[in-house]
Amino acid sequence: MLRNEFFSDQHPALDDAIIRERFDTARHWLRPVLMTAMVASFGFLPMALNTTSGAEIQRPLATVVIGGIVTATLLTVFVVPAIYPWFVENATEKESESRSALT
């Protein structure tokens, strides 16, 4: 969802309007992303804190799943918006190179 709004209005240069749009989009999708990750993590919490028989198998699994959910959420919220401009710049450079090669 976040990616669709990023790619909806691509411009050749990254100016203030695009940067502002990126932050508005990130702010718009932050709450649903965090709520989904928290619900999934809290769902595995009883399994991670279990001390009954069989817990020695369930605990590591729950810990890994919770860690994966937290890691994926952090990557989605911070890393993807941070590296997005790099991909746009590379795409516009390749696009301009291909246009100049055709003419």
BALOBA-1460 file (C-alpha; in Angstrom, 3 decimals):
// residues 103
<rec num="1" residu="m" x="0.000" y="0.000" z="0.000"/>
<rec num="2" residu="l" x="2.792" y="2.367" z="0.899"/>
<rec num="3" residu="r" x="4.639" y="1.523" z="-2.293"/>
<rec num="4" residu="n" x="1.579" y="2.275" z="-4.433"/>
<rec num="5" residu="e" x="1.308" y="5.785" z="-3.077"/>
<rec num="6" residu="f" x="5.060" y="6.335" z="-3.508"/>
<rec num="7" residu="f" x="4.933" y="5.343" z="-7.165"/>
<rec num="8" residu="s" x="1.668" y="7.134" z="-7.975"/>
<rec num="9" residu="d" x="3.303" y="10.454" z="-8.902"/>
<rec num="10" residu="q" x="6.844" y="9.976" z="-10.105"/>
<rec num="11" residu="h" x="8.771" y="13.027" z="-11.203"/>
<rec num="12" residu="p" x="12.218" y="13.221" z="-12.764"/>
<rec num="13" residu="a" x="13.709" y="15.170" z="-9.870"/>
<rec num="14" residu="l" x="13.220" y="14.750" z="-6.145"/>
<rec num="15" residu="d" x="12.062" y="18.142" z="-4.985"/>
<rec num="16" residu="d" x="10.451" y="19.288" z="-1.750"/>
<rec num="17" residu="a" x="6.947" y="18.338" z="-2.879"/>
<rec num="18" residu="i" x="7.909" y="14.713" z="-3.427"/>
<rec num="19" residu="i" x="9.756" y="14.509" z="-0.125"/>
<rec num="20" residu="r" x="6.752" y="16.037" z="1.638"/>
<rec num="21" residu="e" x="4.486" y="13.533" z="-0.143"/>
<rec num="22" residu="r" x="6.678" y="10.654" z="1.032"/>
<rec num="23" residu="f" x="6.428" y="11.776" z="4.645"/>
<rec num="24" residu="d" x="2.672" y="12.270" z="4.381"/>
<rec num="25" residu="t" x="2.283" y="8.790" z="2.924"/>
<rec num="26" residu="a" x="4.491" y="7.259" z="5.622"/>
<rec num="27" residu="r" x="2.527" y="9.065" z="8.325"/>
<rec num="28" residu="h" x="-0.735" y="7.855" z="6.762"/>
<rec num="29" residu="w" x="0.320" y="4.169" z="6.759"/>
<rec num="30" residu="l" x="2.282" y="4.135" z="10.025"/>
<rec num="31" residu="r" x="-0.701" y="3.368" z="12.270"/>
<rec num="32" residu="p" x="-2.054" y="0.371" z="10.268"/>
<rec num="33" residu="v" x="1.419" y="-1.123" z="9.894"/>
<rec num="34" residu="l" x="2.184" y="-0.784" z="13.613"/>
<rec num="35" residu="m" x="-1.236" y="-2.089" z="14.659"/>
<rec num="36" residu="t" x="-0.885" y="-5.172" z="12.463"/>
<rec num="37" residu="a" x="2.608" y="-5.916" z="13.768"/>
<rec num="38" residu="m" x="1.590" y="-5.412" z="17.396"/>
<rec num="39" residu="v" x="-1.449" y="-7.688" z="17.088"/>
<rec num="40" residu="a" x="0.634" y="-10.425" z="15.485"/>
<rec num="41" residu="s" x="3.384" y="-10.064" z="18.102"/>
<rec num="42" residu="f" x="0.943" y="-10.041" z="21.012"/>
<rec num="43" residu="g" x="-0.716" y="-13.147" z="19.546"/>
<rec num="44" residu="f" x="2.551" y="-15.055" z="19.881"/>
<rec num="45" residu="l" x="3.328" y="-13.688" z="23.336"/>
<rec num="46" residu="p" x="1.459" y="-16.436" z="25.276"/>
<rec num="47" residu="m" x="3.328" y="-19.043" z="23.264"/>
<rec num="48" residu="a" x="6.661" y="-17.339" z="24.014"/>
<rec num="49" residu="l" x="5.947" y="-17.139" z="27.761"/>
<rec num="50" residu="n" x="4.525" y="-20.657" z="28.083"/>
<rec num="51" residu="t" x="6.094" y="-22.863" z="30.780"/>
<rec num="52" residu="t" x="4.001" y="-26.025" z="30.431"/>
<rec num="53" residu="s" x="5.101" y="-29.256" z="28.810"/>
<rec num="54" residu="g" x="6.089" y="-28.809" z="25.190"/>
<rec num="55" residu="a" x="7.104" y="-25.204" z="25.771"/>
<rec num="56" residu="e" x="10.724" y="-25.986" z="24.937"/>
<rec num="57" residu="i" x="9.618" y="-26.436" z="21.319"/>
<rec num="58" residu="q" x="7.098" y="-23.578" z="21.174"/>
<rec num="59" residu="r" x="9.204" y="-20.918" z="22.855"/>
<rec num="60" residu="p" x="11.991" y="-20.649" z="20.261"/>
<rec num="61" residu="l" x="9.462" y="-20.668" z="17.438"/>
<rec num="62" residu="a" x="7.453" y="-17.853" z="19.002"/>
<rec num="63" residu="t" x="10.605" y="-15.871" z="19.722"/>
<rec num="64" residu="v" x="11.764" y="-16.127" z="16.121"/>
<rec num="65" residu="v" x="8.348" y="-15.176" z="14.757"/>
<rec num="66" residu="i" x="8.078" y="-12.157" z="17.062"/>
<rec num="67" residu="g" x="11.612" y="-11.079" z="16.122"/>
<rec num="68" residu="g" x="10.803" y="-11.440" z="12.434"/>
<rec num="69" residu="i" x="7.639" y="-9.387" z="12.768"/>
<rec num="70" residu="v" x="9.456" y="-6.614" z="14.634"/>
<rec num="71" residu="t" x="12.333" y="-6.626" z="12.124"/>
<rec num="72" residu="a" x="9.993" y="-6.524" z="9.129"/>
<rec num="73" residu="t" x="8.035" y="-3.670" z="10.676"/>
<rec num="74" residu="l" x="11.161" y="-1.621" z="11.326"/>
<rec num="75" residu="l" x="12.366" y="-2.225" z="7.781"/>
<rec num="76" residu="t" x="8.981" y="-1.224" z="6.377"/>
<rec num="77" residu="v" x="8.688" y="1.932" z="8.447"/>
<rec num="78" residu="f" x="12.255" y="3.235" z="8.324"/>
<rec num="79" residu="v" x="14.447" y="1.558" z="5.707"/>
<rec num="80" residu="v" x="12.097" y="1.439" z="2.714"/>
<rec num="81" residu="p" x="11.266" y="5.182" z="2.815"/>
<rec num="82" residu="a" x="14.944" y="5.975" z="3.367"/>
<rec num="83" residu="i" x="16.204" y="4.060" z="0.313"/>
<rec num="84" residu="y" x="13.304" y="4.994" z="-1.974"/>
<rec num="85" residu="p" x="14.970" y="8.168" z="-3.330"/>
<rec num="86" residu="w" x="18.009" y="6.166" z="-4.386"/>
<rec num="87" residu="f" x="15.867" y="3.886" z="-6.553"/>
<rec num="88" residu="v" x="13.997" y="6.819" z="-8.093"/>
<rec num="89" residu="e" x="17.241" y="8.581" z="-8.963"/>
<rec num="90" residu="n" x="18.637" y="5.407" z="-10.560"/>
<rec num="91" residu="a" x="15.412" y="4.816" z="-12.487"/>
<rec num="92" residu="t" x="15.325" y="8.369" z="-13.833"/>
<rec num="93" residu="e" x="18.996" y="8.155" z="-14.842"/>
<rec num="94" residu="k" x="18.386" y="4.902" z="-16.733"/>
<rec num="95" residu="e" x="15.258" y="6.344" z="-18.311"/>
<rec num="96" residu="s" x="17.098" y="9.433" z="-19.543"/>
<rec num="97" residu="e" x="19.964" y="7.255" z="-20.849"/>
<rec num="98" residu="s" x="17.532" y="5.041" z="-22.773"/>
<rec num="99" residu="r" x="15.779" y="8.090" z="-24.240"/>
<rec num="100" residu="s" x="19.078" y="9.587" z="-25.368"/>
<rec num="101" residu="a" x="20.089" y="6.274" z="-26.911"/>
<rec num="102" residu="l" x="16.887" y="6.169" z="-28.950"/>
<rec num="103" residu="t" x="17.347" y="9.645" z="-30.381"/>
